Amino acid sequence: MFVMAVLSAVGGIQVATPAITEEMIVWISVVILIVLFMVQTFGTDKVGCSFAPILCIWFAFIAGIGLYNFIKFDPTVIKALHPKYIIDYFQRNKKDAWISLGGIILTITGCSFFPL
């Protein structure tokens, strides 16, 4: 599972740079995994402490970009958080609303969802 996550993350580079081949993606992933397993011997607390600032910066950038787009393009989208809309949605769609909510939760948590 961990290997697939690294391969997927590195595979995103190919979208930005089509010159990178599948073989290069595999080797980059192998190097990343080797480095991660080497630093794992220092303990998860040390690894976590080294990644915490990087993640904080990453989340700050995401929040900043989201706030910028919210202000620049359409601040009225905040109306979507009003509970009236979800109540109306569930009254209109009944069982299908619950199925779509399940799909949304599975998407947020990173699980696969294939409706029958």
C-alpha positions, 0 to 999 in steps of 0.5 A: 500500500505504501509503495503504491502511494509513493508511485502515485505521488511520483507519477504526478511528475509525469503529468507536468513533465512528459519527458519522464518515462515510467522506468524513471518514475519507478526508480525515483520511487525506489530511491524515495522508499529507500531514503524513507526506510533509512530515516525510519531508524531515527524514530517516528518522532524525529521523522514527524518533526522534520515533516511537520514544518513542511506540512504546515507550509503546504497547508498555509499555501493551500489555505492562501490559494483558496482564500485568494480564489474565494475573494477574487472569483465568487464569495457568494459560494459561502451560501453553499454551507447553509444547512437548508440546501442539504436538507432540500437535497435529501428531501429531493433525492432520498436514498440516492442522497445517502449513496452520494454522501457515502461516495463523498466521505469515501472520496475524502478519506481516500477509499475507492467507491464503485456504486453497484 
